[in-house]
Amino acid sequence: MTPQAQSLAAHRIAALAPIIPVLVVNDAAHAKPLAQALVSGGLPALEVTLRTPCALDVISEMATVEGGVVGAGTLLTPRDVENAKAAGATFGVSPGVTARLIDACIANELPLLPGAATASEVMFLFEQGFDMLKFFPAEANGGAPALKAIGAPIPQVSFCPTGGVSMGNANDYLSLPNVVCAGGSWVAPKSAVEAGDWAEVERLAREAAALPR
């Protein structure tokens, strides 16, 4: 799968809803009901970060939820790509990018949403064939004004900003012409997940899904 094909697939996934939940799940037993609540709330694209020991099991469980599109976040190495694909991930997200990671996603036919934080990184990825990127960490790198500024000379590239995005500032990003969606963790707060309060997760998801684009 070429970088161009990966970006086309990533763009389609990003366009499913205004927000992609960024999920850090510590208990695989929470995976299925969490995914069901988010999908029911209108957020079908789910990014499960590979930051917990059970992350691959979580991906496998979420992949069985009807209507969900499950991806793996925090891809750092070729092994991460292989493991994520084997677990059932249909896309991958990385905080940055390396040549080996790009090659692994090509070899494993896993659409990658690669991370970039500077104009030079955006230019490098665009040169490789990627035109759908993750802007990370968004708020720490100047937020919506910085992403708007990058878009002026490089309008060919679209973004999913992640990192510090919240319900309070999501509109600042979503109103930009070079933003397709944003990634955020607030739709699945730790307190609600650990309490099994799926109604609250669904409520937050519906609120986020209603954000204008």
Phi, psi and chi 1 to 4 in degrees:
 res  aa     phi    psi   chi1   chi2   chi3   chi4
   1 MET       -  116.1  177.0  177.3  -97.6      -
   2 THR   -69.5  160.1   65.6      -      -      -
   3 PRO   -56.2  -36.5  -30.7   38.8      -      -
   4 GLN   -62.0  -44.9  -68.8   87.9  -14.3      -
   5 ALA   -67.2  -36.5      -      -      -      -
   6 GLN   -62.8  -44.1  -69.0 -178.4   47.0      -
   7 SER   -66.9  -35.5  -84.9      -      -      -
   8 LEU   -62.8  -44.9 -179.4   60.5      -      -
   9 ALA   -65.2  -43.1      -      -      -      -
  10 ALA   -63.4  -37.7      -      -      -      -
  11 HIS   -64.5  -41.4 -166.3  -74.6      -      -
  12 ARG   -63.4  -40.2  -72.6  172.0  177.1  162.6
  13 ILE   -67.9  -43.6  -67.4  167.5      -      -
  14 ALA   -62.3  -29.9      -      -      -      -
  15 ALA   -80.1   -3.8      -      -      -      -
  16 LEU   -66.8  -31.5  -69.7  173.7      -      -
  17 ALA  -159.5  161.0      -      -      -      -
  18 PRO   -65.4  -27.3  -17.9   30.3      -      -
  19 ILE  -127.5  134.7  -59.7  -62.4      -      -
  20 ILE  -102.1  115.2  -66.1 -180.0      -      -
  21 PRO   -62.9  132.6  -23.0   34.8      -      -
  22 VAL  -102.3  113.0  179.8      -      -      -
  23 LEU  -113.5  127.4  -52.4  170.3      -      -
  24 VAL  -113.0  103.9 -179.6      -      -      -
  25 VAL  -111.1  124.9 -175.1      -      -      -
  26 ASN   -97.7   -8.6  -66.3  -67.5      -      -
  27 ASP  -138.9  117.7 -174.1  -14.3      -      -
  28 ALA   -61.9  -22.3      -      -      -      -
  29 ALA   -65.3  -21.0      -      -      -      -
  30 HIS   -84.4  -14.2  -66.5  150.7      -      -
  31 ALA   -57.6  -55.1      -      -      -      -
  32 LYS   -66.4  -50.5 -161.7  162.9 -173.7  175.7
  33 PRO   -64.2  -32.2   19.4  -30.9      -      -
  34 LEU   -64.8  -47.8  173.3   57.8      -      -
  35 ALA   -62.4  -42.0      -      -      -      -
  36 GLN   -61.7  -41.1  -71.1  169.7  -27.6      -
  37 ALA   -65.6  -42.1      -      -      -      -
  38 LEU   -68.0  -43.3  -69.1  166.6      -      -
  39 VAL   -65.8  -42.7  172.7      -      -      -
  40 SER   -61.8  -31.3  -65.8      -      -      -
  41 GLY   -80.7   -3.1      -      -      -      -
  42 GLY   101.2   14.3      -      -      -      -
  43 LEU  -118.1   86.9  -57.5 -179.7      -      -
  44 PRO   -79.6  -26.7   28.0  -34.2      -      -
  45 ALA   -87.5  122.6      -      -      -      -
  46 LEU  -123.8  128.5  -48.3  171.9      -      -
  47 GLU  -106.6  111.6  177.6 -169.8  -21.9      -
  48 VAL   -96.3  114.9  178.2      -      -      -
  49 THR   -75.8  141.8   61.8      -      -      -
  50 LEU   -86.1   57.3  -59.7 -176.3      -      -
  51 ARG  -112.6   -1.4  -58.7 -178.6 -162.6  172.5
  52 THR  -128.0  155.3   63.8      -      -      -
  53 PRO   -59.8  -26.6  -24.7   34.9      -      -
  54 CYS   -97.8    9.3   65.9      -      -      -
  55 ALA   -57.3  -41.8      -      -      -      -
  56 LEU   -67.6  -36.4  -66.2  173.2      -      -
  57 ASP   -65.9  -37.0  -68.1  -29.1      -      -
  58 VAL   -62.6  -44.6  170.6      -      -      -
  59 ILE   -59.8  -44.9  -70.1  171.3      -      -
  60 SER   -60.1  -41.8  -64.6      -      -      -
  61 GLU   -68.4  -45.8  -73.7  -66.9  -45.4      -
  62 MET   -66.1  -28.5  -72.2 -170.4  171.6      -
  63 ALA   -65.1  -15.8      -      -      -      -
  64 THR   -90.0   -4.9   67.8      -      -      -
  65 VAL   -82.1  122.9  173.5      -      -      -
  66 GLU   -62.6  132.6 -175.0  176.2   -5.1      -
  67 GLY    89.4   -9.6      -      -      -      -
  68 GLY   -89.5  149.3      -      -      -      -
  69 VAL  -125.2  105.7 -178.9      -      -      -
  70 VAL  -102.9  130.8 -176.4      -      -      -
  71 GLY  -124.5  168.7      -      -      -      -
  72 ALA  -111.3  126.3      -      -      -      -
  73 GLY  -100.4  169.7      -      -      -      -
  74 THR    62.2   37.3  -33.1      -      -      -
  75 LEU   -70.3  122.3  -64.8 -179.9      -      -
  76 LEU  -118.4  -29.3  -57.0  177.8      -      -
  77 THR  -133.9  163.8   67.8      -      -      -
  78 PRO   -57.5  -34.6  -30.1   38.0      -      -
  79 ARG   -64.3  -38.0  178.4   59.0   63.8   85.8
  80 ASP   -58.4  -42.9  -71.1  -21.0      -      -
  81 VAL   -62.4  -47.4  174.1      -      -      -
  82 GLU   -61.5  -46.3  -66.2  164.0    3.6      -
  83 ASN   -65.1  -40.4  -69.8  -19.1      -      -
  84 ALA   -64.8  -44.4      -      -      -      -
  85 LYS   -63.3  -42.8 -177.4   68.1 -179.5  -73.1
  86 ALA   -64.4  -31.0      -      -      -      -
  87 ALA   -76.7  -15.3      -      -      -      -
  88 GLY   115.1    7.4      -      -      -      -
  89 ALA   -65.9  139.3      -      -      -      -
  90 THR  -106.2   -4.3   55.0      -      -      -
  91 PHE  -157.2  164.9   67.7   97.0      -      -
  92 GLY  -131.6  153.5      -      -      -      -
  93 VAL  -132.9  135.8 -175.1      -      -      -
  94 SER  -127.3  148.6   61.3      -      -      -
  95 PRO   -71.8  -26.3   24.5  -32.7      -      -
  96 GLY  -146.6 -152.5      -      -      -      -
  97 VAL  -154.3  149.7   76.3      -      -      -
  98 THR  -133.3  162.2   66.3      -      -      -
  99 ALA   -61.9  -37.9      -      -      -      -
 100 ARG   -66.5  -36.3  -67.0 -178.9   67.1 -142.2
 101 LEU   -67.6  -42.3 -166.4   65.4      -      -
 102 ILE   -59.9  -46.5  -69.8  174.4      -      -
 103 ASP   -62.1  -38.9  -70.4  -16.5      -      -
 104 ALA   -65.8  -39.0      -      -      -      -
 105 CYS   -70.0  -34.0  -73.5      -      -      -
 106 ILE   -64.8  -47.2  -68.6  171.8      -      -
 107 ALA   -66.1  -36.4      -      -      -      -
 108 ASN   -94.3    2.3  -72.8  -85.5      -      -
 109 GLU    52.6   46.8  -61.9 -169.5  -23.6      -
 110 LEU  -111.8  114.1 -174.0   69.2      -      -
 111 PRO   -58.0  129.7  -24.1   34.5      -      -
 112 LEU  -111.6  134.9  176.9   65.3      -      -
 113 LEU  -105.4   91.0 -172.7   64.3      -      -
 114 PRO   -80.6  146.7   29.3  -31.7      -      -
 115 GLY   -85.2  143.2      -      -      -      -
 116 ALA  -145.7  147.0      -      -      -      -
 117 ALA  -126.9  -12.5      -      -      -      -
 118 THR  -130.8  163.9   66.7      -      -      -
 119 ALA   -61.4  -36.6      -      -      -      -
 120 SER   -65.2  -41.0  -67.6      -      -      -
 121 GLU   -66.5  -39.2  -68.4  168.3   -6.0      -
 122 VAL   -62.5  -44.0  172.6      -      -      -
 123 MET   -62.9  -41.3  -71.4  170.8   62.5      -
 124 PHE   -61.1  -48.1  168.7   77.4      -      -
 125 LEU   -66.7  -37.7  -75.3  162.7      -      -
 126 PHE   -63.4  -37.1 -175.3   58.1      -      -
 127 GLU   -64.2  -31.9 -171.4  176.6   69.4      -
 128 GLN   -77.2  -16.0  -55.2  -52.7  -56.9      -
 129 GLY   116.6    0.3      -      -      -      -
 130 PHE   -89.9  128.7  -68.1   96.9      -      -
 131 ASP  -128.5   12.9   62.2    7.1      -      -
 132 MET  -129.4  111.0  179.8   68.3 -144.9      -
 133 LEU  -126.3  165.0  -49.7 -180.0      -      -
 134 LYS   -99.4  129.4  169.0 -178.0  174.4  176.8
 135 PHE   -95.7  111.8 -178.9   57.0      -      -
 136 PHE  -147.5  143.3  177.3   83.0      -      -
 137 PRO   -77.1  123.8   26.7  -29.8      -      -
 138 ALA   -58.8  -59.2      -      -      -      -
 139 GLU   -65.1  -39.1  -77.9  -67.0  -73.8      -
 140 ALA   -67.6  -20.1      -      -      -      -
 141 ASN  -102.5   23.0  -82.0  -66.7      -      -
 142 GLY   105.2   -2.6      -      -      -      -
 143 GLY    64.4 -153.8      -      -      -      -
 144 ALA   -60.3  -38.6      -      -      -      -
 145 PRO   -60.2  -38.6  -27.3   37.3      -      -
 146 ALA   -67.1  -41.6      -      -      -      -
 147 LEU   -68.3  -35.9 -168.0   49.8      -      -
 148 LYS   -62.6  -41.2 -179.9  180.0 -179.8 -179.8
 149 ALA   -66.0  -39.5      -      -      -      -
 150 ILE   -64.4  -36.2  -72.2  174.5      -      -
 151 GLY   -68.7  -23.2      -      -      -      -
 152 ALA   -62.0  -51.3      -      -      -      -
 153 PRO   -87.1  -13.0   30.2  -34.7      -      -
 154 ILE  -129.3   64.9  -41.5  173.1      -      -
 155 PRO   -73.4  -10.4   29.0  -36.4      -      -
 156 GLN   -73.0  -15.0  -55.6   93.6  -32.5      -
 157 VAL  -105.2  134.9  177.9      -      -      -
 158 SER  -107.0  160.2  -62.5      -      -      -
 159 PHE  -136.9  156.2  -65.8   89.9      -      -
 160 CYS  -121.8   96.7  170.2      -      -      -
 161 PRO   -71.4  137.6   23.9  -32.2      -      -
 162 THR  -144.0  145.4  -56.2      -      -      -
 163 GLY   109.5   93.3      -      -      -      -
 164 GLY    88.5    3.4      -      -      -      -
 165 VAL   -78.1  136.7  179.2      -      -      -
 166 SER  -140.5  174.5   66.5      -      -      -
 167 MET   -60.6  -30.0 -169.1   65.9 -170.6      -
 168 GLY   -73.4  -29.1      -      -      -      -
 169 ASN  -118.8    1.4   63.5   17.7      -      -
 170 ALA   -58.0  -38.0      -      -      -      -
 171 ASN   -63.0  -30.2  -83.9  -33.7      -      -
 172 ASP   -59.8  -37.5  -64.2  -20.6      -      -
 173 TYR   -81.5  -46.7  -68.6   98.7      -      -
 174 LEU   -65.4  -19.9  -65.7  171.1      -      -
 175 SER   -80.0   -9.7   63.2      -      -      -
 176 LEU   -78.1  142.2  -61.7  178.0      -      -
 177 PRO   -67.9  -19.6   22.7  -33.0      -      -
 178 ASN   -99.6   14.1   58.9  -18.8      -      -
 179 VAL  -112.7  126.0  169.3      -      -      -
 180 VAL   -92.7  -41.3  179.7      -      -      -
 181 CYS  -158.5  179.4   70.0      -      -      -
 182 ALA  -133.4  156.8      -      -      -      -
 183 GLY  -106.7  137.4      -      -      -      -
 184 GLY  -154.0  151.1      -      -      -      -
 185 SER  -100.7   -9.0   59.5      -      -      -
 186 TRP   -67.1  -18.5   82.1   88.6      -      -
 187 VAL   -75.4  -12.4  -67.0      -      -      -
 188 ALA  -132.9   68.0      -      -      -      -
 189 PRO   -62.5  144.8   21.9  -31.6      -      -
 190 LYS   -55.1  -40.4 -176.6  177.6  179.9 -179.0
 191 SER   -62.7  -42.0   57.6      -      -      -
 192 ALA   -70.0  -40.7      -      -      -      -
 193 VAL   -65.0  -47.7  172.7      -      -      -
 194 GLU   -66.1  -27.5  -68.3 -173.7  -13.0      -
 195 ALA   -86.5   -6.7      -      -      -      -
 196 GLY    67.6   29.4      -      -      -      -
 197 ASP   -87.4   74.6 -170.1   -8.7      -      -
 198 TRP   -70.9  -25.5  -49.6  123.4      -      -
 199 ALA   -63.7  -39.0      -      -      -      -
 200 GLU   -68.5  -40.7  172.9   63.8    4.2      -
 201 VAL   -61.5  -44.2  172.1      -      -      -
 202 GLU   -64.1  -37.9 -177.0  173.2  -17.5      -
 203 ARG   -62.4  -45.6 -175.6 -167.6   69.6   78.8
 204 LEU   -65.3  -36.8  -68.8  169.1      -      -
 205 ALA   -64.9  -43.4      -      -      -      -
 206 ARG   -63.1  -39.3  -71.6 -169.4 -176.1  -78.8
 207 GLU   -62.0  -43.6 -173.6  179.9   52.1      -
 208 ALA   -70.8  -37.1      -      -      -      -
 209 ALA   -66.4  -21.3      -      -      -      -
 210 ALA   -86.8   -2.8      -      -      -      -
 211 LEU   -61.6  137.7  -74.3  165.6      -      -
 212 PRO   -75.0  151.1   27.8  -34.3      -      -
 213 ARG  -130.1      -  -73.4 -168.2  -75.8 -178.6
